[in-house]
Amino acid sequence: MPSSFACRLALLFLMSIPLTGCAPPAATGRPHVVTTVGMLGDLVRQVAGDDVDWTGLMGPGVDPHLYKPKESAIRKMFAADRICYLGLHLEGKMDRVLSKSHQARAAGRGLPPELLLDDDGEHDPHVWFDVSLWAMVLDQVADDLVELLPHRESVLRERADRYRQELLALHAEVKRDLAAIPKERRVMVTAHDAFRYFGRAYDLEVVGLQGVSTANQAGLRKVQEVVDLVVSRRVKALFLESGLPPAGGEAVLARCHSRSHPVNIASEELYSDALGPPDSPAGSYVGMVRHNVRVIVDALR
């Protein structure tokens, strides 16, 4: 049986069968929580600590827009007491599947609609790039974990409150660090349009070669538009993103050089849709944000 067909078949089962009781409880006796992107896994880890067993589906370099779960991932979801996903169409077709599951909770569902950016009639899902918005997602994750572990509510709330204060301090830190970039240089050209919340929150102009979803490829016309902007605005640097091919950025770079504008590629990649390796500074949400800010400031200042 081809794996793609098996995957589709398993997803159909996931849509039609309640997950409660599909697997025996974890050997530890703790609830088993499955998360999609690493940023959500980090939230669960901060709030739940050792009160749950946690499994992440998407590791470093995995693009959630294009992610297709393997049979092993399907089994993990069937075995979970709770599935934590962002929603807002971040996980592509999995959003529709997970919305049918009794065990799944969309962590982005409580965000005020007026704070969400629009993308052709749908919400831009990259809310973690505004740290103050991510603190709101934290509150939703904490509520969902309290629902799962009501007898541990006071401990879960205490951890969430402590981490919320860390996030709000990080939000202020990012504003302060990015203020070092002169106003006329605050233009970010990235591989895809993931940084719009970042630009709105921290006063940068953001231009992406691809759309909000990496499923939307950049055409020659878009590349030329970006080249024209980079040359006319004398943009200093282009940013590549982990997990995304560098071809688009390299095409812009070559065309800019042909027009005698010596733009550079930033010295390190940005992390956009995934955290860095677990043993790296960008292996946590806070570390990822600090890494990105450092790379942006170094390249543009």
C-alpha distance (Angstrom), angle and dihedral (degrees) to the residues before:
residue distance angle dihedral
M1 . . .
P2 3.81 . .
S3 3.78 112.0 .
S4 3.82 93.1 -125.9
F5 3.79 91.0 56.1
A6 3.81 91.4 45.7
C7 3.78 89.3 51.0
R8 3.79 92.9 51.3
L9 3.78 90.9 46.9
A10 3.81 92.4 50.5
L11 3.79 90.8 48.1
L12 3.79 90.5 52.7
F13 3.78 88.5 54.2
L14 3.78 89.4 48.1
M15 3.79 89.7 53.9
S16 3.78 94.8 49.0
I17 3.82 105.0 37.1
P18 3.83 124.8 64.5
L19 3.77 108.3 -121.6
T20 3.80 96.4 -140.6
G21 3.77 109.3 117.5
C22 3.80 95.3 5.3
A23 3.81 91.5 125.5
P24 3.79 137.6 21.2
P25 3.80 117.1 -98.1
A26 3.79 118.7 -89.1
A27 3.80 115.0 -83.0
T28 3.81 89.8 -116.3
G29 3.80 91.9 59.3
R30 3.79 89.9 -124.4
P31 3.82 121.0 122.4
H32 3.79 115.0 -97.0
V33 3.82 115.2 -128.2
V34 3.81 122.6 -169.1
T35 3.80 120.2 -162.9
T36 3.78 130.2 -170.4
V37 3.84 111.1 -147.6
G38 3.79 122.7 31.3
M39 3.80 93.8 -116.7
L40 3.81 89.7 63.7
G41 3.79 91.1 45.5
D42 3.78 88.1 55.7
L43 3.82 90.8 52.4
V44 3.81 91.3 50.8
R45 3.80 90.1 48.6
Q46 3.80 92.2 50.5
V47 3.81 94.3 49.7
A48 3.81 103.9 31.5
G49 3.79 100.3 35.9
D50 3.80 109.3 171.7
D51 3.80 93.3 -16.5
V52 3.82 91.0 93.0
D53 3.77 139.5 32.4
W54 3.79 106.3 -121.7
T55 3.81 131.3 -158.4
G56 3.81 125.4 -176.7
L57 3.80 120.2 -151.5
M58 3.81 99.8 -162.9
G59 3.78 118.5 51.5
P60 3.82 132.1 -173.8
G61 3.79 114.3 -40.9
V62 3.82 95.2 15.5
D63 3.80 115.3 134.2
P64 3.84 108.6 -139.9
H65 3.81 92.2 -162.1
L66 3.81 90.7 63.9
Y67 3.80 100.3 28.1
K68 3.80 116.1 136.1
P69 3.80 112.8 -172.2
K70 3.77 118.2 -127.2
E71 3.78 122.0 -138.4
S72 3.81 90.0 -96.0
A73 3.81 89.8 57.2
I74 3.80 90.9 48.7
R75 3.80 89.2 53.8
K76 3.80 90.9 51.0
M77 3.80 90.5 53.0
F78 3.79 92.0 48.6
A79 3.82 89.7 51.6
A80 3.81 95.3 48.7
D81 3.78 126.7 107.3
R82 3.79 87.8 -156.8
I83 3.82 134.9 14.4
C84 3.79 115.3 -157.2
Y85 3.80 115.2 -161.7
L86 3.79 130.5 159.6
G87 3.80 101.5 -129.6
L88 3.82 118.8 -168.1
H89 3.84 85.1 116.0
L90 3.81 92.5 -70.2
E91 3.79 92.6 128.4
G92 3.81 93.3 48.2
K93 3.80 114.8 -145.1
M94 3.79 90.6 -1.8
D95 3.83 88.5 73.2
R96 3.80 90.1 69.2
V97 3.79 91.5 45.8
L98 3.80 95.7 47.7
S99 3.79 93.0 47.1
K100 3.83 86.7 66.8
S101 3.80 93.7 54.9
H102 3.79 121.1 99.0
Q103 3.80 89.4 -149.7
A104 3.82 98.7 50.2
R105 3.80 125.9 94.6
A106 3.82 124.6 -172.1
A107 3.78 105.8 -136.7
G108 3.80 92.1 -160.0
R109 3.80 95.8 55.7
G110 3.81 95.4 94.4
L111 3.81 97.3 54.5
P112 3.82 113.4 116.1
P113 3.83 107.6 -105.2
E114 3.80 91.5 -135.9
L115 3.82 89.4 63.7
L116 3.80 94.2 52.8
L117 3.78 121.6 94.0
D118 3.79 119.5 -129.3
D119 3.79 125.5 -122.2
D120 3.82 112.4 -173.7
G121 3.78 92.6 -42.7
E122 3.81 96.1 -39.2
H123 3.79 130.3 87.9
D124 3.79 120.6 -96.7
P125 3.83 102.3 -119.3
H126 3.83 99.3 -157.4
V127 3.81 93.5 99.7
W128 3.83 94.7 139.4
F129 3.81 89.7 77.5
D130 3.82 88.5 73.6
V131 3.79 101.1 62.9
S132 3.81 91.7 -160.1
L133 3.83 89.4 57.9
W134 3.78 90.9 47.5
A135 3.80 88.1 56.3
M136 3.82 86.8 60.1
V137 3.80 90.3 51.3
L138 3.80 86.6 52.2
D139 3.80 89.1 59.2
Q140 3.81 91.2 53.6
V141 3.80 92.4 48.3
A142 3.80 89.7 49.6
D143 3.83 90.5 51.7
D144 3.80 90.9 50.5
L145 3.80 92.5 49.2
V146 3.80 90.8 49.1
E147 3.81 87.6 53.8
L148 3.80 88.0 53.8
L149 3.82 95.1 42.9
P150 3.82 107.5 26.4
H151 3.81 92.7 161.9
R152 3.83 89.0 61.3
E153 3.80 96.6 47.9
S154 3.81 97.9 119.7
V155 3.81 92.3 51.1
L156 3.80 93.6 45.3
R157 3.81 92.1 48.7
E158 3.80 91.2 48.9
R159 3.80 92.2 52.3
A160 3.81 91.4 46.2
D161 3.81 92.1 50.0
R162 3.79 91.4 49.8
Y163 3.81 92.6 49.4
R164 3.81 91.7 45.0
Q165 3.79 89.4 59.1
E166 3.81 89.4 50.8
L167 3.80 90.5 51.7
L168 3.80 94.0 48.7
A169 3.81 89.5 50.3
L170 3.82 88.6 49.9
H171 3.82 90.1 51.1
A172 3.82 89.8 56.3
E173 3.81 90.9 44.7
V174 3.81 92.4 54.3
K175 3.80 91.3 50.4
R176 3.79 90.7 50.7
D177 3.81 95.5 47.3
L178 3.80 95.2 46.9
A179 3.81 90.4 49.9
A180 3.83 85.4 74.3
I181 3.83 89.4 72.7
P182 3.83 111.8 89.2
K183 3.79 111.4 -113.8
E184 3.80 94.7 -116.1
R185 3.81 91.4 55.0
R186 3.80 97.7 51.4
V187 3.79 95.6 109.1
M188 3.82 119.0 121.7
V189 3.79 119.5 -165.2
T190 3.80 109.4 -168.0
A191 3.79 139.6 174.6
H192 3.81 94.5 -106.1
D193 3.77 135.0 5.8
A194 3.81 96.7 -95.3
F195 3.80 98.0 121.5
R196 3.80 102.2 65.6
Y197 3.81 93.6 110.0
F198 3.79 88.2 47.4
G199 3.80 90.8 52.8
R200 3.81 93.2 47.6
A201 3.80 94.4 47.1
Y202 3.80 97.7 43.7
D203 3.81 103.3 30.4
L204 3.80 103.3 -108.2
E205 3.78 129.2 134.3
V206 3.80 108.7 -123.8
V207 3.80 125.8 -160.5
G208 3.81 121.4 -177.1
L209 3.78 127.0 -163.7
Q210 3.80 91.8 -148.9
G211 3.76 127.0 36.7
V212 3.79 127.7 -99.3
S213 3.81 88.7 -75.6
T214 3.79 118.5 53.6
A215 3.80 86.9 -139.0
N216 3.82 85.9 79.9
Q217 3.79 106.0 78.9
A218 3.80 122.5 -149.5
G219 3.81 112.5 -110.8
L220 3.78 127.9 -152.9
R221 3.79 90.9 -96.8
K222 3.80 92.2 56.4
V223 3.80 91.3 46.8
Q224 3.80 90.1 53.1
E225 3.82 91.7 48.5
V226 3.79 90.2 53.2
V227 3.81 92.0 46.8
D228 3.81 90.5 52.0
L229 3.80 90.5 51.0
V230 3.81 94.3 46.9
V231 3.80 92.4 49.7
S232 3.81 96.8 42.8
R233 3.81 93.9 46.0
R234 3.81 93.8 39.9
V235 3.79 91.1 -127.5
K236 3.80 110.4 -166.6
A237 3.80 103.5 -152.5
L238 3.80 145.5 20.5
F239 3.80 122.5 -146.5
L240 3.77 126.4 -138.8
E241 3.80 121.5 -160.3
S242 3.77 130.5 -136.7
G243 3.77 114.2 -104.4
L244 3.81 94.3 19.9
P245 3.81 124.9 100.1
P246 3.82 114.2 -105.9
A247 3.81 95.2 -138.7
G248 3.82 96.0 103.0
G249 3.79 94.3 50.1
E250 3.78 91.4 45.3
A251 3.82 90.5 52.0
V252 3.81 90.6 53.1
L253 3.81 90.5 46.4
A254 3.81 93.0 52.4
R255 3.81 93.7 48.1
C256 3.80 92.3 47.5
H257 3.79 91.0 51.7
S258 3.81 89.8 49.5
R259 3.81 86.6 57.6
S260 3.82 91.6 50.8
H261 3.80 95.8 -106.6
P262 3.83 107.5 127.9
V263 3.80 100.1 -151.2
N264 3.81 117.5 169.8
I265 3.78 136.2 -145.0
A266 3.81 110.3 -116.7
S267 3.80 112.5 -101.7
E268 3.82 93.6 -114.8
E269 3.78 135.6 28.6
L270 3.79 122.0 -105.8
Y271 3.78 120.6 -123.5
S272 3.77 109.4 -127.6
D273 3.82 117.4 152.6
A274 3.82 97.8 15.1
L275 3.77 140.0 34.5
G276 3.78 122.6 -112.7
P277 3.83 124.1 -100.2
P278 3.82 112.2 -54.9
D279 3.82 93.1 -112.6
S280 3.82 94.0 49.6
P281 3.83 129.1 88.3
A282 3.83 88.0 -108.9
G283 3.80 91.9 54.0
S284 3.81 91.2 99.8
Y285 3.79 129.7 52.2
V286 3.81 93.7 -112.1
G287 3.79 90.6 46.3
M288 3.81 91.7 49.0
V289 3.81 91.8 52.5
R290 3.80 92.3 48.6
H291 3.80 91.7 47.6
N292 3.80 92.1 51.9
V293 3.80 93.6 46.8
R294 3.80 92.1 49.5
V295 3.82 92.2 50.3
I296 3.82 92.4 46.7
V297 3.80 94.5 47.7
D298 3.81 92.9 46.4
A299 3.81 91.9 49.6
L300 3.81 99.3 44.3
R301 3.78 104.8 31.5
